[in-house]
Amino acid sequence: MALIFKWLLRILSGLLVLGGLAIALVYFFASRSLPEYNKDLQTGFVSAPVEIVRNNANVPHIFGERDADVFFGLGYAHAQDRLWQMVTLRRTAQGRLSEVFGPTTVEIDQLIRRLDIYPLSVQSVDSLSDRTRQLMSAYANGVNARINEVNTEALGRGAPEMFLFSAPIAPWRPADSLAIQRVMALQLAAHLDEEVLRARVSLLVPDDNRLSDIMPDFPGAGIAALPEYAALVPGTQRFVEATPRDYHPLSPFNPRGLAGASNAWAAATTRSAAGGTLLANDPHLELSAPAIWYLARMELSKGGVIGGTIPGIPAILTGRSDRMGWGLTSAYLDDQDVLIEELNPANPNEYRTPNGFKEFRSRNSIINIKDSEPITLTLRWSDNGPILPGSVFDLKTVTPKGHVAAISWTALSPNDTSMDAAIDLMYADNVRQAINSAEKYISPAQNLTLVDRETIAMKTVGANPRRAALHQSKGRLPSLGWRPENRWQGRLPYASNPEFIAPIGGIVGNTNNKIVDRAFPLHMSFTWGDSQRVHRWERLMQGRQVHTRDSFIEAQLDTVSFTARSLLPLVAADLWFTGESAPEGTPERQRQRALALLAEWNGEMNEHLPEPLIYSAWMRALQTRIIKDELGPLEPEFTHLEPLFIERVFRDVEGAGVWCDVIQSAATESCTDVARLALDDALIWIEEKYGRNLESLRWGDAHQATHDHQVLGKIPFLKNFVNIRQSTSGGDNTLQRGKTIGKGPDPFLNSHSAAYRGVYDFADPDSSVFIISTGQSGHFLSRYYDDMAQLWRRGEYVPMSLDEELARAAAVGVTRLLP
């Protein structure tokens, strides 16, 4: 027995030693790719020394004698910290993910290939100005300098992920950056899904009023500039089963309701306590680790520029110079249409046009798949755009037999000059120059909020399709592609895009709300991203005569839900403080406790409170009960609360109260009945998941931010090192937006939020601040991988200074790129 024990001890000790050696070996190879920030590197692509000074937040401050050299430095810094993210985004744009990830990403590659993202980007390079092409080439050379350094010095393949998903890294090209920009347009696109869903709902709910209930037009005139302070298709089947959509973490195609969003607002000198213009911006995108944003400062010939970049794109997209600041919000301009093309019954390679049948343009494209046989796609285009299969975007549900669907979309231009606009913006001296430079911007459409030292403005930038006044569906529903009136007729002039310069009230801003109310075809959109946050924004802006940097930060971090404040009095009107006190332990008593908590609640979606969870679960259960019998299989498409719908129902607008009656039951249910039953549903769900003690609930336990690694985040053991999960405040409709995932066992996870926040004060520009949601590094062994995450969660910021001495004084490393 002693001998057996001795040998077991030896074996166990040996295994522990081997395990330790294996971990040490893995750590050694993974750590080889950690960037060294204190070093000199000789390269043949710079004309004079370039310095990359990284401050204590690891934000690179890039100095060089020529602007091209500074762009080279940005490319090198991006590749130092985010090489894996960059090459993955490029593979996404090229439709080549399956070469690395196998069959799981084939559907993404197929759709990207059909949209022709990368070839269109290659074509667009020739449309750019000489300066833009020169600076993009310099940026690409910087990326390639890092790739060459990784290869020649055996620096762990550039990122730990490269060991698990090994594939050669091709040199970077300017077209790669344009392609990544188009991937961002995919992530921000909202209209295609909305158009198809509206058609599907209309087939099930033929009453126009009921369609207007569940998918309502946004009420009221557009809101952008505030007043003065004192003034204050035939043959489509009724129902076709949709293909369940599984959204891969690498997919740029977001579910409905999770497209782009953002906040931005500005104050003129007359509304600023310190006498300088103010600007706040927080773009909302899907959360990930690392974040999509990367902070950088570039010292150009016109002066310093600092703010948020996206690795792979050579421009500061939101930020400031010493002369002006700019911010972005999704404009929700209707830049997508679905056109139904009729096939020639005698020749399916032809489609109907206004002048008879015409052959599709087509070519073959081969997708190579890791560990599987390659597949060959036949890509087809009509005059209206690429032909997509019925399996994507639920198109088969709205496409009659003998027809196919084409997509018209401004992002598919072969002459996209958006990069010209992005780079020119960094050189602009004032608001007017910035607006003029943005005329070259095509897609994705954005509201550009601008300030210089005297003026504030907002301009919608992006190509606005010109539609005929007699368009059959006004672009709201799929329409017949062979009808001339349904086809795009070029684009509207840039001057017609909404513009607000130096408004009388001294405040301008956007929360993705409706900003103009113009009649079709000069409209911007019928679908907008916000009908709720804007009300809270108006109150915070008009609640003060003058603003400060801190009041803008306070608004950016505000977690009070206008939606909760407006809906609860409607939904609970006949439930609050009614009936006799119920015995402890009964469902009635639990309901009374929940209602008592909500009655005293001010609508603040604070992570430490129980009320936001009770309210959110109740509204979710309520909407499900109301729409399930009318919409049946379409009910799961409405993953988030539709506040305007609930309000219409409980106010019985145009008879909308009929939704509360359950069709299948003999009785006639009132909205109060349904509200009571839904609250019971919510409390049962809460008890099963979080326990019975309502007072001890925490919204933050359900509303955790999901900064997940897109590839390693699902791998057991590794996910514990690469994913960042945090309890967070806010919700779907608060200014500090934390859009919930809306489905699955944890529907309230915060998956879509402000991964960048910036507040710029031109009374004292170096007091401006910004933050991103994770850290600068994409390397999970780096201390800069998640060092900003807790600051972001707590609503803290880091300085946004263009003072070179401050950057050098707090430097954690200086990289010198030498000719």
C-alpha positions in Angstrom: 0.0 0.0 0.0 2.8 2.4 0.9 4.5 1.6 -2.5 1.2 2.3 -4.4 0.8 5.6 -2.5 4.4 6.6 -3.3 3.9 6.0 -7.0 0.5 7.8 -7.0 2.2 10.7 -5.4 5.0 10.7 -7.9 2.5 10.5 -10.8 0.5 13.3 -9.4 3.6 15.4 -8.9 4.7 14.7 -12.4 1.4 15.7 -13.8 1.4 18.9 -11.8 4.9 19.7 -13.1 3.9 18.9 -16.7 0.7 21.0 -16.3 2.8 23.9 -14.9 5.3 23.6 -17.8 2.4 23.5 -20.3 0.9 26.6 -18.8 4.3 28.3 -18.7 4.8 27.4 -22.4 1.4 28.7 -23.4 2.0 31.9 -21.5 5.5 32.3 -23.1 4.2 32.0 -26.7 1.1 34.1 -26.0 3.2 36.8 -24.2 5.6 37.0 -27.2 3.0 39.1 -29.0 2.6 41.7 -26.2 3.8 44.9 -27.8 7.0 46.6 -26.6 6.3 50.3 -26.4 9.8 51.5 -25.6 11.9 50.8 -28.6 13.3 52.1 -31.9 12.3 50.5 -35.2 13.9 51.2 -38.6 11.7 51.3 -41.6 12.0 52.4 -45.1 8.5 54.0 -45.2 9.0 57.2 -43.2 10.9 60.3 -44.4 11.9 61.5 -40.9 11.6 60.1 -37.3 8.1 59.4 -36.0 7.4 59.2 -32.3 4.5 57.3 -30.7 4.2 58.5 -27.1 1.8 56.5 -25.1 0.3 58.2 -22.1 -0.7 56.3 -18.9 -4.0 55.2 -20.5 -2.0 53.8 -23.4 -3.4 56.4 -25.8 -0.8 56.9 -28.6 0.2 60.5 -29.3 1.8 60.4 -32.7 4.3 63.0 -33.8 6.0 63.3 -37.2 7.3 65.9 -39.7 4.9 64.9 -42.5 1.3 64.0 -42.2 1.9 60.8 -44.2 4.4 59.8 -41.6 1.8 60.4 -38.8 -0.7 58.2 -40.6 2.0 55.6 -40.9 2.4 55.8 -37.1 -1.4 55.3 -36.6 -1.3 52.2 -38.8 1.6 50.8 -36.8 -0.1 51.6 -33.5 -3.4 50.0 -34.6 -1.5 46.9 -35.6 0.5 46.8 -32.4 -2.6 46.7 -30.2 -5.4 45.3 -32.4 -3.9 43.2 -35.2 -6.3 40.3 -34.7 -9.3 42.6 -34.7 -8.2 44.2 -37.9 -7.5 41.0 -39.8 -10.8 39.5 -38.6 -12.7 42.6 -39.8 -10.9 42.4 -43.1 -11.8 38.7 -43.5 -15.4 39.6 -42.7 -15.4 42.2 -45.5 -13.8 39.8 -47.9 -16.2 37.0 -47.2 -13.3 34.8 -46.1 -14.0 33.9 -42.5 -14.7 30.3 -43.3 -11.1 29.8 -44.4 -10.2 30.2 -40.7 -13.3 29.3 -38.7 -14.8 26.5 -40.9 -18.5 25.9 -41.7 -19.8 28.0 -38.8 -19.2 31.2 -40.7 -20.2 30.1 -44.2 -23.6 31.9 -44.2 -21.8 35.2 -43.3 -19.3 34.7 -46.1 -22.0 33.9 -48.6 -24.0 37.0 -47.8 -20.9 39.3 -47.9 -19.9 37.8 -51.3 -23.4 38.4 -52.7 -23.2 42.0 -51.5 -19.8 42.3 -53.3 -18.4 44.3 -50.4 -14.7 43.9 -51.1 -14.6 44.3 -54.9 -16.7 47.5 -54.6 -14.1 48.7 -52.1 -11.3 48.0 -54.5 -13.1 50.0 -57.2 -13.7 52.9 -54.9 -10.0 53.5 -54.2 -9.7 55.2 -57.6 -12.5 57.6 -56.8 -10.6 59.1 -53.8 -8.6 62.3 -53.9 -4.8 62.1 -54.3 -4.3 63.2 -50.7 -6.6 60.5 -49.3 -5.0 57.8 -51.3 -1.5 59.0 -50.2 -2.5 59.0 -46.5 -4.3 55.6 -46.8 -1.2 54.1 -48.4 1.0 55.5 -45.6 -1.4 54.0 -43.1 -1.3 50.6 -44.8 2.5 50.8 -44.8 2.4 51.3 -41.0 0.2 48.2 -40.6 2.6 46.2 -42.8 5.6 47.4 -40.9 4.2 45.8 -37.8 3.3 42.6 -39.7 6.8 42.4 -41.0 8.2 43.0 -37.5 6.1 40.2 -36.1 7.3 37.8 -38.8 11.0 38.7 -38.7 11.3 38.8 -34.9 8.9 35.8 -34.2 6.7 38.0 -32.0 4.1 35.3 -31.3 2.3 35.7 -34.7 1.1 39.1 -33.6 -1.7 38.0 -31.3 -2.6 34.9 -29.1 -5.6 34.1 -31.3 -3.2 33.4 -34.2 -2.0 30.2 -32.5 -5.6 28.8 -32.3 -6.7 30.1 -35.7 -3.5 30.1 -37.7 -3.7 31.6 -41.2 -1.2 33.8 -43.2 -1.7 37.5 -42.9 -1.7 39.3 -46.2 -0.2 42.8 -46.5 -2.6 45.6 -45.8 -4.0 47.6 -48.7 -6.0 50.9 -48.8 -9.0 48.9 -50.1 -9.0 46.9 -46.8 -9.8 50.1 -44.9 -12.7 51.0 -47.3 -14.1 47.5 -46.9 -14.0 47.7 -43.1 -15.9 51.0 -43.4 -18.6 49.1 -45.4 -18.8 46.4 -42.6 -19.5 49.2 -40.2 -22.3 50.3 -42.5 -23.7 46.8 -42.3 -23.7 47.0 -38.5 -25.6 50.3 -38.6 -28.2 49.3 -41.3 -31.7 49.2 -39.9 -34.2 49.6 -42.8 -34.0 46.2 -44.6 -35.2 44.2 -41.7 -37.8 46.8 -40.8 -39.2 46.8 -44.4 -39.5 43.0 -44.5 -41.1 42.7 -41.1 -43.6 45.4 -41.9 -44.6 43.4 -45.0 -44.9 40.2 -43.0 -47.0 41.9 -40.3 -49.3 43.5 -42.9 -50.0 40.1 -44.3 -51.2 38.8 -40.9 -52.8 42.1 -39.7 -54.7 43.4 -42.7 -56.3 46.3 -40.7 -54.2 49.4 -41.3 -54.9 50.7 -37.8 -53.6 47.6 -36.2 -50.4 47.7 -38.4 -50.0 51.3 -37.2 -50.4 50.1 -33.6 -47.6 47.6 -33.6 -45.3 49.4 -36.1 -46.4 53.1 -35.5 -45.2 56.2 -37.3 -43.3 58.4 -34.9 -45.5 61.2 -33.8 -44.8 64.9 -33.8 -42.5 67.2 -35.7 -38.8 66.5 -36.0 -36.7 67.6 -33.0 -33.2 68.8 -33.4 -32.6 72.5 -32.6 -34.5 73.5 -29.4 -36.3 76.9 -29.1 -35.1 79.8 -27.0 -34.9 79.1 -23.3 -37.8 81.2 -22.4 -40.0 80.1 -25.4 -39.6 76.9 -24.7 -46.7 42.7 -53.6 -49.3 40.5 -55.3 -49.0 36.7 -55.0 -47.3 36.7 -51.6 -48.6 34.1 -49.2 -50.2 35.3 -46.0 -47.7 33.4 -43.9 -44.4 31.7 -44.9 -42.3 30.2 -42.1 -39.1 32.1 -41.6 -35.7 30.5 -41.3 -34.5 30.7 -37.7 -31.6 33.2 -37.6 -28.5 32.3 -35.5 -26.4 35.4 -35.1 -22.8 34.4 -35.0 -20.6 36.7 -32.9 -18.5 37.6 -36.0 -21.6 38.5 -38.0 -21.9 42.2 -39.0 -25.7 41.6 -39.5 -27.4 42.7 -36.3 -30.8 41.6 -35.2 -33.7 44.1 -35.5 -33.5 46.7 -32.8 -29.8 46.3 -32.4 -28.6 48.4 -35.3 -26.7 51.7 -34.8 -27.7 54.3 -32.3 -26.0 57.1 -30.5 -26.3 60.4 -28.6 -24.8 63.8 -29.5 -25.6 67.3 -28.4 -23.9 70.7 -28.4 -24.3 74.1 -26.7 -23.5 77.5 -28.1 -21.4 80.1 -26.2 -24.7 81.7 -25.0 -25.7 78.5 -23.3 -22.3 77.7 -21.8 -21.4 78.9 -18.3 -17.7 79.2 -19.2 -18.4 81.0 -22.5 -17.1 78.2 -24.8 -19.0 75.8 -27.0 -19.6 72.3 -25.7 -20.1 69.0 -27.4 -20.9 65.5 -26.1 -21.0 62.3 -28.1 -21.5 58.6 -27.3 -21.9 56.3 -30.3 -23.8 53.1 -29.5 -22.5 49.8 -31.0 -22.5 46.2 -30.0 -20.2 45.6 -27.0 -17.2 43.4 -27.4 -13.8 42.8 -25.9 -11.8 44.5 -27.1 -14.1 47.4 -27.9 -14.5 48.5 -31.5 -13.1 51.9 -30.6 -9.4 52.8 -30.2 -8.3 56.2 -28.8 -5.5 58.1 -30.6 -4.0 61.5 -31.1 -2.4 62.6 -34.4 -0.3 65.7 -34.6 -1.0 66.9 -38.2 0.3 69.9 -40.1 -2.9 71.7 -39.2 -2.5 70.8 -35.5 -3.4 68.0 -33.2 -6.5 65.8 -33.5 -7.6 63.4 -30.8 -10.5 61.0 -30.4 -12.0 57.7 -31.4 -10.7 55.6 -34.3 -11.7 52.2 -35.5 -8.7 49.9 -36.1 -8.3 49.4 -39.8 -9.8 52.9 -40.7 -7.2 55.7 -40.9 -9.3 58.5 -39.5 -10.4 60.0 -36.2 -14.1 59.5 -36.6 -15.3 61.3 -33.4 -13.2 63.7 -31.4 -11.7 67.2 -31.6 -8.8 69.3 -32.8 -7.7 72.6 -31.2 -10.2 74.4 -33.5 -13.4 72.2 -33.5 -15.1 69.1 -32.4 -17.3 66.6 -34.1 -19.6 63.7 -33.1 -21.7 61.1 -34.9 -25.1 59.6 -34.4 -27.0 57.2 -36.7 -29.3 59.3 -39.0 -31.7 56.4 -39.8 -31.9 57.9 -43.3 -33.8 55.4 -45.5 -30.9 54.2 -47.7 -32.1 50.6 -48.4 -35.0 49.2 -50.5 -36.1 45.7 -51.3 -37.1 45.3 -54.9 -39.0 42.1 -56.0 -37.8 41.0 -59.4 -40.0 38.8 -61.7 -38.1 35.9 -63.4 -38.7 35.0 -67.0 -40.7 31.7 -66.9 -38.9 30.6 -70.0 -35.4 31.5 -68.8 -34.7 32.0 -65.0 -31.4 33.8 -65.9 -33.5 36.8 -67.0 -35.7 39.2 -65.1 -38.4 41.7 -66.0 -37.4 45.3 -66.6 -39.5 48.3 -67.8 -38.3 47.4 -71.3 -38.8 43.6 -71.3 -36.7 40.8 -69.9 -33.0 41.2 -69.4 -30.2 38.8 -68.4 -28.8 39.1 -64.8 -25.2 40.1 -64.6 -23.4 37.2 -62.9 -20.1 35.7 -61.9 -18.9 32.7 -59.9 -17.2 33.1 -56.5 -15.4 30.2 -54.6 -15.6 30.1 -50.8 -12.8 28.0 -49.3 -13.8 26.3 -46.0 -11.5 25.0 -43.4 -11.8 21.2 -43.0 -14.5 21.1 -45.7 -14.9 21.1 -49.4 -15.1 24.6 -51.1 -18.4 25.8 -52.4 -19.1 27.9 -55.5 -21.6 30.7 -55.5 -23.2 32.2 -58.5 -23.5 35.9 -57.7 -26.2 37.8 -59.6 -27.2 41.5 -60.0 -30.2 43.2 -61.5 -30.3 46.9 -62.3 -31.6 47.4 -58.8 -28.7 45.7 -57.0 -27.5 42.3 -55.8 -29.9 39.4 -55.8 -30.2 37.8 -52.3 -31.5 34.3 -51.5 -34.8 34.0 -49.7 -33.0 32.4 -46.7 -31.5 35.8 -45.6 -33.4 38.6 -43.9 -36.5 36.4 -44.1 -36.9 37.5 -47.8 -38.6 34.3 -48.8 -41.6 35.3 -46.6 -42.3 38.3 -48.8 -41.2 37.0 -52.2 -43.8 35.3 -54.4 -43.1 32.2 -56.4 -41.2 32.9 -59.6 -39.6 36.0 -58.2 -36.4 37.0 -56.4 -35.4 39.9 -54.2 -32.8 42.6 -55.1 -31.4 45.1 -52.6 -30.8 48.7 -53.4 -28.4 50.3 -50.9 -26.2 53.4 -51.0 -23.3 51.5 -49.3 -22.9 49.4 -52.4 -21.6 52.3 -54.5 -18.5 51.5 -56.6 -17.5 55.2 -56.2 -17.7 55.6 -52.4 -15.8 58.7 -51.4 -16.7 58.6 -47.7 -13.0 58.3 -46.7 -12.3 61.6 -48.4 -14.9 63.2 -46.1 -13.6 61.5 -43.0 -10.0 62.7 -43.6 -11.0 66.1 -44.8 -13.0 66.6 -41.6 -9.8 66.3 -39.5 -8.3 69.2 -41.5 -11.4 71.5 -41.2 -11.0 74.9 -39.5 -14.6 75.6 -38.7 -18.2 74.3 -38.9 -18.8 75.5 -42.4 -15.6 73.9 -43.8 -16.6 70.7 -42.0 -20.1 70.7 -43.5 -18.7 71.3 -47.0 -16.1 68.6 -46.6 -18.8 66.1 -45.6 -20.5 66.4 -49.0 -18.3 63.5 -50.2 -19.7 61.2 -47.5 -21.9 58.4 -48.9 -22.6 55.7 -46.2 -23.6 54.9 -43.5 -25.7 58.0 -43.1 -24.9 59.9 -40.0 -25.9 63.1 -38.2 -22.7 65.0 -37.8 -22.8 67.3 -34.8 -20.2 70.0 -34.9 -18.8 72.8 -32.8 -16.0 75.4 -33.4 -15.1 78.1 -31.0 -18.1 80.2 -31.9 -20.7 78.1 -33.7 -22.6 74.8 -33.2 -24.3 72.8 -35.9 -25.8 69.5 -37.0 -25.8 68.2 -40.6 -27.1 64.9 -41.9 -24.4 63.4 -44.1 -24.8 60.5 -46.5 -26.4 59.8 -49.9 -30.2 60.1 -49.8 -31.8 58.1 -52.6 -34.1 60.0 -54.9 -37.5 58.2 -55.1 -40.3 59.0 -57.4 -43.3 60.7 -55.9 -45.5 57.9 -57.2 -43.4 55.1 -55.6 -45.8 52.3 -54.8 -44.6 51.8 -51.2 -42.6 54.9 -50.6 -39.8 52.6 -49.7 -41.6 51.3 -46.6 -42.4 47.9 -48.1 -40.8 45.7 -50.7 -42.0 46.8 -54.1 -42.0 45.6 -57.7 -38.6 46.1 -59.3 -39.7 46.4 -62.9 -42.0 49.4 -62.2 -40.1 52.6 -63.2 -41.6 54.5 -60.3 -40.1 52.1 -57.8 -36.6 52.4 -59.0 -34.1 54.8 -57.5 -33.5 57.9 -59.7 -30.1 58.9 -58.5 -29.7 60.8 -55.2 -31.0 64.0 -53.7 -28.6 67.0 -53.6 -26.5 67.2 -50.5 -28.0 70.7 -49.8 -31.4 69.0 -49.2 -30.0 67.0 -46.2 -31.2 68.4 -42.9 -29.0 71.1 -41.5 -29.1 73.2 -38.3 -26.5 75.9 -37.9 -26.4 78.3 -35.0 -29.9 77.6 -33.8 -31.6 80.4 -31.9 -32.1 78.3 -28.8 -28.3 77.7 -28.5 -28.8 73.9 -28.2 -28.7 71.2 -30.9 -28.6 67.4 -30.6 -29.8 64.0 -31.7 -30.7 60.8 -29.9 -31.6 59.0 -33.2 -35.0 60.7 -32.9 -37.1 62.1 -35.7 -35.4 65.4 -36.7 -37.5 66.5 -39.7 -41.1 66.1 -40.8 -40.9 66.5 -44.6 -43.4 64.9 -47.0 -42.3 62.0 -49.2 -40.2 61.9 -51.4 -38.1 64.6 -49.7 -38.5 62.8 -46.4 -35.5 61.2 -44.6 -37.2 58.2 -43.2 -40.4 56.6 -41.8 -38.4 54.6 -39.3 -36.4 56.2 -36.6 -34.2 54.9 -33.8 -35.7 56.7 -30.8 -39.0 58.0 -29.7 -38.2 58.0 -26.0 -34.7 59.2 -25.0 -35.2 62.5 -26.7 -37.9 63.5 -24.2 -35.4 63.1 -21.3 -32.8 64.9 -23.3 -35.1 67.9 -23.9 -35.8 68.2 -20.2 -32.2 68.0 -19.2 -31.1 70.5 -21.8 -33.9 73.0 -21.1 -33.7 72.5 -17.4 -30.7 74.8 -17.2 -30.1 78.2 -18.8 -26.4 77.5 -19.1 -24.4 74.3 -19.3 -21.0 73.1 -18.3 -18.8 70.1 -19.2 -20.1 68.5 -16.0 -23.8 69.0 -16.9 -23.1 67.4 -20.3 -21.5 64.5 -18.5 -24.4 64.2 -16.2 -26.8 64.1 -19.2 -24.6 61.5 -20.9 -24.8 59.3 -17.8 -28.5 59.9 -17.0 -30.4 56.6 -16.3 -33.9 57.9 -15.8 -36.4 56.2 -18.1 -39.0 58.5 -19.6 -40.6 55.3 -20.9 -41.1 53.9 -17.4 -42.4 57.2 -16.1 -45.0 57.4 -18.9 -46.1 53.8 -19.3 -46.5 52.7 -15.6 -49.3 55.2 -14.8 -51.2 53.9 -17.8 -50.6 50.2 -17.3 -51.1 50.2 -13.6 -53.8 52.8 -13.3 -56.4 50.3 -12.1 -54.1 48.1 -10.2 -52.3 50.4 -7.8 -53.7 50.4 -4.2 -56.8 48.4 -5.1 -58.4 45.4 -3.3 -57.9 44.1 0.1 -54.5 43.2 1.6 -53.7 39.6 0.6 -52.2 37.0 3.0 -48.4 36.5 3.0 -47.1 33.9 0.6 -50.0 34.3 -2.0 -49.5 35.5 -5.5 -51.8 38.5 -4.8 -49.5 39.6 -1.9 -46.5 39.4 -4.2 -48.3 41.4 -6.8 -49.2 44.1 -4.2 -45.6 44.3 -3.0 -44.3 44.7 -6.6 -46.9 47.5 -7.3 -46.0 49.2 -4.0 -42.4 49.3 -5.0 -43.1 50.6 -8.5 -45.5 53.3 -7.1 -42.6 54.9 -5.2 -40.1 54.6 -8.0 -38.9 57.6 -10.0 -38.0 55.6 -13.1 -34.2 55.6 -12.5 -32.7 52.4 -14.0 -30.1 52.1 -11.3 -28.2 48.8 -11.2 -28.7 48.6 -7.4 -32.5 48.9 -7.4 -35.1 46.1 -7.7 -37.7 48.3 -9.5 -36.1 48.4 -13.0 -36.1 44.5 -13.1 -39.7 44.3 -12.0 -40.7 46.9 -14.5 -38.7 45.4 -17.4 -40.0 41.9 -16.7 -43.6 43.2 -16.5 -43.5 45.1 -19.7 -41.9 42.2 -21.5 -44.5 39.8 -20.3 -47.3 42.3 -21.1 -46.2 42.9 -24.7 -46.0 39.1 -25.2 -49.5 38.5 -23.9 -50.9 41.3 -26.0 -49.5 40.4 -29.4 -49.1 36.6 -29.2 -52.5 35.6 -30.3 -52.7 38.2 -33.2 -49.2 37.8 -34.5 -48.6 34.2 -33.6 -45.3 33.1 -35.1 -44.2 36.7 -35.6 -44.4 37.5 -31.9 -40.7 36.5 -31.3 -39.7 39.1 -33.9 -40.6 41.8 -31.4 -37.8 41.2 -28.9 -37.9 44.6 -27.2 -40.6 46.7 -25.7 -42.4 48.9 -28.2 -43.4 51.9 -26.0 -45.6 53.7 -28.6 -47.5 50.4 -29.2 -48.2 49.9 -25.4 -49.3 53.6 -25.1 -51.7 53.3 -28.1 -53.2 50.1 -26.7 -53.8 51.4 -23.1 -55.1 54.8 -24.4 -57.2 52.9 -26.9 -56.0 55.1 -29.8 -58.1 54.4 -32.9 -59.5 51.3 -31.2 -56.1 49.9 -30.3 -57.4 48.5 -27.0 -58.8 45.6 -29.0 -55.3 44.0 -28.8 -56.0 43.2 -25.1 -58.8 40.8 -25.9 -57.6 37.3 -26.3 -59.1 36.1 -29.6 -59.1 32.4 -28.6 -61.0 32.9 -25.4 -64.8 33.3 -25.0 -64.5 36.1 -22.5 -63.6 39.6 -23.3 -60.4 40.6 -21.5 -59.7 44.2 -20.6 -56.3 45.8 -20.7 -56.4 45.8 -16.9 -56.9 42.0 -16.9 -54.0 41.5 -19.2 -51.8 43.8 -17.2 -52.6 41.9 -14.0 -51.9 38.5 -15.6 -48.6 39.8 -17.2 -47.4 41.1 -13.8 -48.0 37.6 -12.4 -46.1 36.1 -15.3 -43.2 38.5 -14.6 -43.1 37.7 -10.9 -43.1 34.0 -11.5 -40.2 34.4 -13.9 -38.3 36.6 -11.4 -38.9 34.1 -8.6 -37.6 31.2 -10.6 -34.5 33.1 -11.7 -33.6 35.5 -8.9 -35.7 34.5 -5.8 -38.9 35.6 -4.1 -37.5 38.6 -2.1 -38.4 41.5 -4.3 -36.6 44.1 -2.2 -33.3 42.4 -2.6 -33.4 42.2 -6.4 -30.7 44.1 -8.3 -31.2 45.3 -11.9 -27.5 45.0 -12.5 -27.6 41.3 -11.9 -29.8 40.9 -15.0 -28.4 43.9 -16.9 -24.8 42.8 -17.1 -22.7 44.4 -19.9 -21.5 41.7 -22.3 -18.0 42.7 -23.4 -17.3 39.3 -24.9 -14.5 38.2 -27.1 -16.0 37.4 -30.5 -14.0 34.2 -31.0 -12.6 33.1 -27.7 -15.6 34.2 -25.7 -17.4 30.9 -26.1 -14.4 28.6 -25.4 -14.6 27.0 -21.9 -11.9 28.1 -19.5 -10.6 30.7 -21.9 -13.8 32.7 -21.8 -13.1 33.5 -18.1 -10.0 35.4 -19.2 -11.2 37.2 -22.3 -14.8 38.2 -21.5 -15.6 41.2 -19.3 -18.9 41.1 -17.6 -20.1 44.1 -15.5 -23.3 45.1 -13.6 -24.6 48.2 -15.3 -27.3 50.8 -15.0 -29.4 52.2 -17.8 -31.7 50.4 -20.2 -33.2 50.3 -23.7 -34.6 53.9 -23.5 -32.3 55.8 -21.2 -29.7 58.4 -22.3 -27.0 56.1 -20.7 -28.3 53.5 -23.1 -27.8 49.8 -22.3 -29.8 48.1 -25.0 -30.8 44.6 -23.8 -30.3 41.5 -25.8 -34.1 40.8 -25.8 -34.1 37.0 -26.1 -32.9 33.8 -24.5 -32.8 32.9 -20.8 -31.1 36.2 -20.0 -33.1 38.8 -22.1 -31.9 41.8 -20.1 -28.1 41.4 -20.7 -26.7 44.7 -21.8 -25.3 44.0 -25.3 -25.4 47.3 -27.1 -24.1 50.5 -25.5 -21.9 53.5 -25.7 -18.5 51.9 -26.3 -17.1 55.5 -26.6 -18.0 58.6 -24.7 -16.5 62.0 -25.2 -17.2 65.5 -23.8 -15.4 68.5 -25.3 -15.3 71.9 -23.7 -13.9 74.7 -25.9 -13.7 77.2 -23.0 -10.8 74.9 -21.8 -10.2 72.3 -24.5 -7.6 70.3 -22.5 -10.3 69.7 -19.8 -12.2 67.6 -22.4 -12.6 64.0 -21.5 -13.3 60.6 -23.1 -13.4 56.9 -22.4 -13.9 53.5 -24.1 -15.6 50.5 -22.7 -12.6 48.1 -22.3 -9.0 49.1 -23.0 -6.7 50.0 -25.8 -5.1 46.6 -26.2 -6.7 43.6 -27.8 -4.3 41.3 -26.1 -5.9 39.7 -23.1 -2.6 39.3 -21.2 -2.0 43.1 -21.4 -2.8 45.3 -18.5 -4.4 47.7 -21.0 -6.9 45.0 -22.1 -9.6 46.0 -19.6 -8.1 48.9 -17.6 -10.8 51.4 -18.7 -13.7 49.0 -18.2 -14.3 49.8 -14.6 -13.9 53.5 -15.3 -16.5 53.2 -18.0 -18.9 51.3 -15.8 -18.6 53.9 -13.0 -19.1 56.8 -15.5 -15.5 58.1 -15.2 -13.4 59.5 -18.0 -9.7 60.1 -18.9 -8.4 63.5 -20.1 -8.5 64.4 -23.7 -5.4 66.7 -24.0 -3.4 67.9 -26.9 -0.6 69.1 -24.6 2.5 67.3 -25.7 4.3 67.9 -22.4 1.5 66.2 -20.5 1.6 63.2 -22.8 5.3 62.8 -22.4 5.2 63.4 -18.6 2.8 60.4 -18.2 4.3 58.3 -20.9 4.4 54.5 -20.4 6.5 54.1 -23.5 7.9 55.9 -26.5 8.3 54.1 -29.9 10.6 55.8 -32.4 10.0 54.8 -36.1 13.2 55.7 -37.9 13.9 56.0 -41.7 
